């Protein structure tokens, strides 16, 4: 033996290579599965976030239309009342100017 390692036969080398390849395949498969899980978690998280934002946008769009219509109605009723009051004041002023 003289301090040398025992020699490997071709069959032993082939078997060792196959074992290494199997381990490598297992490790890569495991890493792929972990990456897939992480990717899926991220996609789910952002999908949920996107859905929430879409819901909020839809609600805001509906609210804003209704709120805008209400503001327009309030403004138009206010302007109508103001025009009527100014018209009455002008009529009163003209009648006072004519008779006095």
Residue frames as a rotation matrix with the C-alpha (Angstrom) as fourth column:
UNK 1
0.576 0.817 0.000 0.00
0.817 -0.576 0.000 0.00
0.000 0.000 -1.000 0.00
UNK 2
-0.397 -0.917 0.049 2.90
0.917 -0.398 -0.012 2.38
0.031 0.040 0.999 0.66
UNK 3
-0.562 0.196 -0.804 0.63
0.283 -0.867 -0.409 5.37
-0.777 -0.457 0.432 1.59
UNK 4
-0.951 0.262 -0.166 -1.28
-0.253 -0.347 0.903 5.30
0.178 0.900 0.397 -1.67
UNK 5
-0.190 0.958 0.214 -5.05
-0.792 -0.021 -0.610 5.31
-0.580 -0.285 0.763 -1.94
UNK 6
-0.336 0.141 0.931 -6.68
0.343 0.939 -0.018 2.21
-0.877 0.313 -0.364 -3.30
UNK 7
-0.973 -0.070 -0.220 -7.27
-0.179 -0.377 0.909 2.47
-0.147 0.923 0.355 -7.01
UNK 8
-0.100 0.995 -0.006 -10.78
-0.403 -0.046 -0.914 3.00
-0.910 -0.090 0.405 -8.30
UNK 9
-0.615 -0.005 0.789 -12.17
0.610 0.630 0.480 0.94
-0.500 0.776 -0.384 -11.10
UNK 10
-0.934 0.301 0.190 -14.16
-0.036 -0.612 0.790 2.43
0.354 0.732 0.582 -13.94
UNK 11
-0.114 0.942 -0.315 -17.32
0.563 0.323 0.761 1.05
0.819 -0.091 -0.567 -12.40
UNK 12
-0.047 0.030 -0.998 -16.55
0.970 -0.239 -0.053 2.75
-0.240 -0.971 -0.018 -9.08
UNK 13
-0.896 -0.329 -0.299 -15.84
0.245 -0.927 0.284 6.05
-0.371 0.181 0.911 -10.86
UNK 14
-0.694 0.704 0.152 -19.09
0.068 -0.146 0.987 5.77
0.717 0.695 0.054 -12.84
UNK 15
0.072 0.729 -0.681 -21.05
0.848 0.315 0.427 4.98
0.525 -0.608 -0.595 -9.65
UNK 16
-0.345 -0.283 -0.895 -19.51
0.786 -0.608 -0.111 7.95
-0.512 -0.742 0.432 -7.81
UNK 17
-1.000 -0.020 0.016 -20.26
0.026 -0.787 0.617 10.24
0.000 0.617 0.787 -10.76
UNK 18
-0.367 0.929 -0.048 -23.89
0.321 0.175 0.931 9.04
0.873 0.327 -0.363 -10.83
UNK 19
0.069 0.339 -0.938 -24.20
0.996 0.032 0.084 9.60
0.059 -0.940 -0.336 -7.08
UNK 20
-0.709 -0.389 -0.588 -22.83
0.443 -0.895 0.057 13.15
-0.549 -0.220 0.807 -7.48
UNK 21
-0.903 0.401 0.155 -25.21
-0.038 -0.433 0.901 13.83
0.428 0.807 0.406 -10.36
UNK 22
-0.076 0.911 -0.406 -28.16
0.679 0.345 0.647 12.53
0.730 -0.227 -0.645 -8.34
UNK 23
-0.114 -0.036 -0.993 -27.22
0.920 -0.380 -0.092 14.72
-0.374 -0.924 0.076 -5.37
UNK 24
-0.929 -0.269 -0.254 -26.77
0.150 -0.902 0.406 17.69
-0.338 0.339 0.878 -7.65
UNK 25
-0.635 0.763 0.117 -30.15
0.158 -0.019 0.987 17.02
0.756 0.646 -0.108 -9.26
UNK 26
0.081 0.665 -0.742 -31.79
0.931 0.215 0.294 16.75
0.356 -0.715 -0.602 -5.82
UNK 27
-0.413 -0.316 -0.854 -30.20
0.683 -0.728 -0.061 19.99
-0.602 -0.609 0.516 -4.65
UNK 28
-0.999 0.039 -0.011 -31.19
-0.036 -0.723 0.690 21.87
0.020 0.689 0.724 -7.81
UNK 29
-0.348 0.931 -0.109 -34.72
0.449 0.268 0.852 20.47
0.823 0.248 -0.511 -7.59
UNK 30
0.058 0.325 -0.944 -34.97
0.997 -0.072 0.036 21.56
-0.056 -0.943 -0.328 -3.96
UNK 31
-0.719 -0.378 -0.584 -33.65
0.362 -0.920 0.149 25.04
-0.593 -0.104 0.798 -4.80
UNK 32
-0.881 0.441 0.171 -36.11
0.036 -0.299 0.954 25.31
0.472 0.846 0.248 -7.69
UNK 33
-0.047 0.903 -0.427 -38.98
0.771 0.305 0.560 24.33
0.635 -0.303 -0.710 -5.39
UNK 34
-0.135 -0.065 -0.989 -37.92
0.863 -0.498 -0.085 26.92
-0.487 -0.865 0.123 -2.81
UNK 35
-0.942 -0.239 -0.234 -37.62
0.089 -0.854 0.512 29.61
-0.323 0.461 0.826 -5.49
UNK 36
-0.624 0.774 0.104 -41.01
0.278 0.096 0.956 28.63
0.730 0.625 -0.275 -6.86
UNK 37
0.087 0.647 -0.758 -42.58
0.977 0.092 0.190 28.92
0.193 -0.757 -0.624 -3.39
UNK 38
-0.428 -0.325 -0.843 -40.99
0.567 -0.823 0.030 32.32
-0.704 -0.465 0.537 -2.80
UNK 39
-0.996 0.063 0.057 -42.08
0.014 -0.542 0.840 33.55
0.084 0.838 0.539 -6.22
UNK 40
-0.317 0.943 -0.106 -45.61
0.577 0.280 0.768 32.32
0.753 0.182 -0.632 -5.61
UNK 41
0.018 0.276 -0.961 -45.73
0.963 -0.264 -0.057 34.06
-0.270 -0.924 -0.270 -2.22
UNK 42
-0.745 -0.353 -0.566 -44.57
0.225 -0.931 0.286 37.32
-0.628 0.086 0.773 -3.80
UNK 43
-0.882 0.452 0.135 -47.06
0.071 -0.156 0.985 37.01
0.466 0.878 0.105 -6.66
UNK 44
-0.076 0.887 -0.456 -49.90
0.863 0.288 0.416 36.28
0.500 -0.362 -0.787 -4.23
UNK 45
-0.216 -0.071 -0.974 -48.93
0.781 -0.611 -0.129 39.23
-0.586 -0.788 0.188 -2.04
UNK 46
-0.884 -0.188 -0.428 -48.79
-0.055 -0.868 0.494 41.68
-0.464 0.460 0.757 -4.95
UNK 47
-0.700 0.711 0.071 -51.93
0.325 0.229 0.917 40.22
0.636 0.665 -0.392 -6.53
UNK 48
0.037 0.711 -0.702 -53.82
0.995 0.037 0.090 40.79
0.090 -0.702 -0.706 -3.28
UNK 49
-0.422 -0.275 -0.864 -52.38
0.459 -0.887 0.058 44.29
-0.782 -0.372 0.500 -3.02
UNK 50
-0.999 0.031 -0.022 -53.34
-0.033 -0.447 0.894 45.04
0.018 0.894 0.448 -6.62
UNK 51
-0.370 0.925 -0.088 -56.88
0.683 0.335 0.650 43.77
0.630 0.181 -0.755 -6.03
UNK 52
0.012 0.337 -0.942 -57.23
0.909 -0.396 -0.130 46.01
-0.416 -0.854 -0.311 -2.97
UNK 53
-0.708 -0.348 -0.615 -56.02
0.119 -0.917 0.382 49.00
-0.696 0.197 0.690 -4.95
UNK 54
-0.892 0.428 0.141 -58.41
0.152 -0.009 0.988 48.22
0.425 0.904 -0.057 -7.80
UNK 55
-0.084 0.895 -0.438 -61.30
0.943 0.214 0.255 47.96
0.322 -0.392 -0.862 -5.35
UNK 56
-0.135 -0.037 -0.990 -60.37
0.653 -0.755 -0.060 51.27
-0.746 -0.654 0.126 -3.75
UNK 57
-0.942 -0.243 -0.232 -60.08
-0.012 -0.666 0.746 52.93
-0.336 0.705 0.625 -7.15
UNK 58
-0.603 0.788 0.120 -63.50
0.488 0.247 0.837 51.64
0.631 0.564 -0.533 -8.17
UNK 59
0.119 0.645 -0.755 -65.01
0.990 -0.136 0.041 52.89
-0.076 -0.752 -0.654 -4.92
UNK 60
-0.426 -0.352 -0.833 -63.32
0.373 -0.908 0.192 56.26
-0.824 -0.229 0.518 -5.31
UNK 61
-0.988 0.080 0.135 -64.53
0.104 -0.305 0.947 56.56
0.117 0.949 0.293 -8.87
UNK 62
-0.200 0.976 -0.086 -68.11
0.756 0.210 0.620 55.85
0.623 0.059 -0.780 -7.83
UNK 63
0.144 0.223 -0.964 -67.89
0.896 -0.443 0.031 58.17
-0.420 -0.868 -0.264 -4.85
UNK 64
-0.708 -0.504 -0.495 -66.33
0.295 -0.848 0.440 60.96
-0.641 0.166 0.749 -6.81
UNK 65
-0.800 0.484 0.354 -69.04
0.317 -0.159 0.935 60.89
0.509 0.860 -0.026 -9.47
UNK 66
0.172 0.912 -0.371 -71.79
0.860 0.045 0.508 60.99
0.480 -0.407 -0.777 -6.90
UNK 67
0.027 -0.243 -0.970 -70.00
0.780 -0.601 0.173 63.63
-0.625 -0.761 0.173 -4.85
UNK 68
-0.916 -0.402 -0.006 -69.36
0.294 -0.680 0.671 65.69
-0.274 0.613 0.741 -7.96
UNK 69
-0.446 0.836 0.321 -73.02
0.504 -0.061 0.861 65.54
0.739 0.546 -0.394 -8.98
UNK 70
0.356 0.570 -0.741 -74.07
0.932 -0.163 0.323 66.60
0.063 -0.805 -0.589 -5.49
UNK 71
-0.378 -0.573 -0.728 -71.64
0.578 -0.760 0.298 69.52
-0.723 -0.308 0.618 -5.55
UNK 72
-0.933 0.075 0.352 -72.97
0.283 -0.450 0.847 70.60
0.222 0.890 0.399 -8.95
UNK 73
-0.014 0.999 -0.036 -76.55
0.731 0.035 0.681 70.47
0.682 -0.017 -0.731 -7.64
UNK 74
0.253 0.042 -0.966 -75.64
0.883 -0.418 0.213 72.50
-0.396 -0.907 -0.143 -4.54
UNK 75
-0.707 -0.622 -0.337 -73.76
0.411 -0.749 0.520 75.05
-0.575 0.229 0.785 -6.61
UNK 76
-0.775 0.453 0.441 -76.54
0.358 -0.260 0.897 75.38
0.521 0.853 0.040 -9.15
UNK 77
0.267 0.903 -0.336 -79.22
0.856 -0.062 0.512 75.77
0.442 -0.424 -0.790 -6.48
UNK 78
0.002 -0.359 -0.933 -77.08
0.749 -0.618 0.239 78.39
-0.662 -0.700 0.267 -4.71
UNK 79
-0.919 -0.395 0.008 -76.52
0.287 -0.652 0.701 80.32
-0.272 0.647 0.713 -7.95
UNK 80
-0.405 0.855 0.325 -80.20
0.590 -0.028 0.807 80.14
0.699 0.518 -0.493 -8.81
UNK 81
0.412 0.540 -0.734 -81.16
0.911 -0.254 0.324 81.51
-0.011 -0.803 -0.596 -5.40
UNK 82
-0.348 -0.636 -0.689 -78.53
0.572 -0.726 0.381 84.24
-0.743 -0.261 0.617 -5.69
UNK 83
-0.915 0.041 0.402 -79.82
0.350 -0.417 0.839 85.29
0.202 0.908 0.367 -9.13
UNK 84
0.032 0.999 0.009 -83.40
0.753 -0.030 0.658 85.42
0.658 -0.014 -0.753 -7.87
UNK 85
0.341 0.050 -0.939 -82.42
0.852 -0.438 0.286 87.50
-0.397 -0.898 -0.192 -4.82
UNK 86
-0.688 -0.647 -0.330 -80.33
0.409 -0.720 0.560 89.92
-0.600 0.250 0.760 -6.92
UNK 87
-0.689 0.515 0.510 -83.20
0.487 -0.193 0.852 90.23
0.538 0.835 -0.118 -9.40
UNK 88
0.359 0.857 -0.369 -85.64
0.863 -0.154 0.482 91.06
0.356 -0.491 -0.795 -6.59
UNK 89
0.041 -0.431 -0.902 -83.21
0.703 -0.629 0.332 93.62
-0.710 -0.647 0.277 -5.16
UNK 90
-0.911 -0.370 0.184 -82.82
0.376 -0.558 0.740 95.26
-0.171 0.743 0.647 -8.59
UNK 91
-0.245 0.909 0.337 -86.58
0.640 -0.109 0.761 95.43
0.729 0.402 -0.555 -9.03
UNK 92
0.483 0.392 -0.783 -86.93
0.871 -0.309 0.382 96.95
-0.092 -0.867 -0.490 -5.53
UNK 93
-0.364 -0.734 -0.573 -84.15
0.580 -0.660 0.477 99.44
-0.729 -0.159 0.666 -6.24
UNK 94
-0.876 0.080 0.477 -85.65
0.408 -0.406 0.818 100.48
0.259 0.910 0.323 -9.57
UNK 95
0.131 0.991 0.032 -89.11
0.758 -0.121 0.641 100.91
0.640 -0.060 -0.766 -8.06
UNK 96
0.350 -0.087 -0.933 -87.65
0.790 -0.508 0.343 103.05
-0.503 -0.857 -0.109 -5.27
UNK 97
-0.692 -0.701 -0.173 -85.69
0.473 -0.621 0.625 105.13
-0.545 0.351 0.761 -7.80
UNK 98
-0.650 0.510 0.563 -88.73
0.528 -0.231 0.818 105.70
0.547 0.829 -0.119 -10.01
UNK 99
0.354 0.931 -0.087 -91.23
0.682 -0.193 0.706 106.63
0.641 -0.309 -0.703 -7.26
UNK 100
0.672 -0.114 -0.731 -88.98
0.599 -0.496 0.629 108.66
-0.434 -0.861 -0.265 -4.99
